[in-house]
Amino acid sequence: LADIAMDRTISALAICSDKLKSFDVALSRSIATEACRRATNCDEFLARIDSETGLNFEAITSNEEARLALRGCQSLLNPEQPYAVVFDIGGGSTEIIWAKKDDKNFDIIDVLSLPLGVVTLAEECGTYEINNACYQNMVSDISNQLPAFCERNDIKQKVADNQVQMLGTSG
C-alpha cells in the first residue's frame, strides 16, 4: 500500500472514528478486504490505523467477505427461489456467492473470489476512462474464470429451470 493512499485512508477513518464516538457506538467491527489481503505492509497499515484513529481493523478472508455480503443482503432475496447468485463487487475483488435457501435464510454453498474490482480493473487499463478494447479484455478475463464455478454447482441447469435469482451488491 502506497504511503499517500494510507494517509488518505487514515484521514477518512479519523472522521469515521469521531462519528462513531459522537453516536456512542459501543460495538462495531472494522474490516479490511482484498487490498489488505494482497499488501505486504498490511499489518503495519492496520497498526497505524489503530494508533492514529483508535479503530481496530482486521483483514478478513474472501470467504468471510462473502459471508458478510450475503448476510447484508439476505432480506433482499426472494424466499420463494431456492438458489441465489450474489455478486459482491468491491474495489479490489469480486466475490461470487452461490447460495441455497434453507428453512429461514440462504446459506453459502460455494464462493468464487476474483482479484478484480473496480479499482484494480481501472488500474489495469491505466486510466479511469475505460475504452471499448479494455472493457472487452475485462469481460474476456472474467468470463474465462466462471465456467468451472458454474459447472461444479450446476448453475446453468438451475437457471434454465428458473430456480435462481441474481443480486448484485457493492461496497
C-alpha positions in Angstrom: 0.0 0.0 0.0 1.4 3.4 -1.0 2.1 5.9 1.7 -0.2 8.5 0.1 -3.1 6.1 -0.1 -2.6 5.0 3.5 -2.5 8.7 4.6 -5.7 9.4 2.7 -7.4 6.4 4.2 -6.4 7.2 7.7 -7.7 10.8 7.3 -11.1 9.4 6.3 -11.1 6.8 9.0 -10.3 9.5 11.6 -13.6 11.2 10.6 -15.4 7.9 10.9 -13.9 7.3 14.3 -15.1 10.7 15.5 -18.6 10.0 14.2 -18.7 6.6 16.0 -17.7 8.3 19.2 -20.3 11.0 18.8 -23.0 8.4 18.4 -21.7 6.4 21.4 -21.3 3.3 19.4 -20.5 0.6 21.9 -19.7 -2.3 19.5 -18.5 -2.3 15.9 -16.5 -4.5 13.6 -14.0 -2.8 11.3 -12.7 -4.9 8.4 -10.2 -4.7 5.6 -10.6 -6.7 2.5 -8.7 -7.5 -0.8 -6.3 -4.6 -0.9 -5.0 -5.5 2.6 -5.0 -9.2 1.8 -2.6 -8.6 -1.0 -0.5 -5.9 0.6 2.9 -6.9 2.2 2.6 -3.9 4.5 -1.0 -4.8 5.7 0.0 -5.4 9.3 1.8 -2.0 9.5 -1.1 -0.2 8.0 -3.6 -1.8 10.4 -1.4 -0.9 13.3 -1.2 2.7 12.1 -5.0 2.9 11.8 -5.3 1.7 15.4 -2.7 4.1 16.8 -4.0 7.1 14.8 -7.8 6.6 14.9 -8.4 4.1 17.7 -10.2 1.8 15.2 -9.1 -1.8 15.4 -9.3 -3.3 11.9 -8.9 -6.9 10.9 -8.1 -8.2 7.5 -10.7 -10.8 6.6 -10.6 -13.7 4.2 -12.5 -13.7 0.9 -14.9 -16.3 2.4 -15.7 -14.1 5.4 -16.2 -11.2 3.0 -18.7 -13.3 1.0 -20.5 -14.4 4.2 -20.9 -10.8 5.3 -22.1 -9.7 1.9 -24.7 -12.5 1.8 -25.8 -11.7 5.4 -26.1 -8.0 4.5 -28.4 -8.6 1.5 -30.4 -11.5 2.9 -33.6 -9.5 3.2 -33.5 -8.6 -0.5 -33.6 -12.2 -1.6 -36.9 -13.8 -2.7 -37.6 -16.6 -0.3 -39.6 -18.4 -3.0 -36.5 -19.0 -5.1 -34.4 -22.0 -3.9 -31.0 -20.6 -5.1 -29.2 -17.3 -5.4 -26.1 -15.9 -7.1 -24.9 -12.8 -5.3 -22.1 -10.7 -6.8 -20.3 -8.5 -4.3 -18.2 -6.1 -6.3 -15.5 -4.2 -4.4 -12.5 -2.1 -5.2 -10.0 -4.9 -5.2 -12.0 -8.0 -5.6 -15.4 -9.5 -6.6 -16.9 -12.4 -4.7 -19.5 -14.5 -6.5 -21.6 -16.3 -3.9 -23.7 -19.4 -4.8 -26.3 -19.9 -2.0 -29.2 -22.2 -1.3 -32.3 -21.4 0.7 -32.8 -23.4 3.9 -35.6 -23.0 6.4 -35.1 -19.3 7.1 -32.1 -18.0 5.2 -29.8 -18.6 2.3 -26.6 -20.5 3.1 -23.4 -20.3 1.1 -22.7 -23.4 -1.0 -19.6 -22.1 -2.8 -17.7 -18.9 -3.3 -15.5 -17.7 -6.2 -13.3 -14.8 -5.3 -11.8 -12.9 -8.2 -9.0 -10.5 -7.5 -10.8 -8.0 -9.8 -12.7 -5.0 -8.5 -13.5 -1.5 -9.9 -10.1 -0.1 -8.8 -7.9 -3.0 -9.9 -9.7 -3.2 -13.3 -9.3 0.5 -13.9 -5.7 0.4 -12.9 -5.1 -2.4 -15.4 -6.4 -0.1 -18.1 -4.1 2.6 -16.9 -6.9 5.2 -16.8 -10.3 5.8 -15.3 -11.8 6.2 -18.8 -12.3 2.7 -19.9 -12.3 2.3 -23.7 -14.0 -0.5 -25.6 -10.9 -2.6 -26.1 -10.1 -2.5 -22.3 -13.7 -3.3 -21.5 -13.7 -6.3 -23.8 -10.5 -7.6 -22.2 -12.2 -7.3 -18.8 -15.2 -9.2 -20.0 -13.0 -11.9 -21.5 -10.8 -12.2 -18.4 -13.8 -12.6 -16.1 -15.7 -14.9 -18.5 -12.7 -17.3 -18.5 -12.8 -17.7 -14.7 -16.5 -18.5 -14.4 -17.1 -21.9 -16.2 -15.5 -24.2 -13.5 -17.5 -22.5 -10.8 -20.8 -22.7 -12.8 -20.2 -26.3 -13.8 -19.3 -27.7 -10.3 -22.5 -26.1 -9.0 -24.7 -26.9 -11.9 -25.8 -23.3 -12.1 -26.7 -23.3 -15.8 -29.3 -26.0 -15.3 -30.8 -24.4 -12.2 -31.0 -21.1 -14.1 -32.7 -22.9 -17.0 -35.2 -24.4 -14.5 -36.0 -20.9 -13.2 -34.7 -21.7 -9.7 -32.1 -18.9 -9.4 -32.2 -15.3 -8.5 -29.3 -12.9 -9.0 -28.4 -9.9 -6.9 -25.5 -7.5 -7.2 -24.1 -5.5 -4.3 -21.0 -3.4 -3.9 -19.0 -1.6 -1.3 
